[in-house]
């Protein structure tokens, strides 16, 4: 199977797993204005300048991210070890990325993934907070917890990848 197909299957799986509670929660709400407002706030998070994302980098040490479990998490992510094993394409992506010509493209891709997950991190957090505010404790807590593997760890993974492929000065 092609790597892109394996990646898309993995993306659909993670998105369905993380989003079903949000769909359930928002389908029961009577306020389209709340949904639109939270969506707008989330999208604004994705439009923040690059400095915001640099400032939110939790560590400048790869070891910190490794202790947080990033090496385990990246096995089950897009272009991760499982995708590599399931794919019929056995190219060495790391070697390809290390080529100087490809580093800037890869770093732009990382930035795009990071912004995507910041948008959804905010959406999940505010939705969870609203659910808890409305005394829907279980769904609020579950949305909050699903936010960790779907958004928090991917943001940490992108921060880790920026350190791994940081251009040499």
Secondary structure, 3 states (H helix, E strand, C coil): CCHHHHHHHHHHHHHHHHHHHHHHHHHCCCCHHHHHHHHHHHHHHHCCCHHHHHHCCCCCCHHHHHHCCHHHHHHHCCCCHHHHHHCCCCCCHHHHHHCHHHHHHHHHHHHHHHHHHHHHHHHHHHHHHHHHHCCCHHHHHHHHHHHHHHHHHHHHHHHHHHHHCCCCC
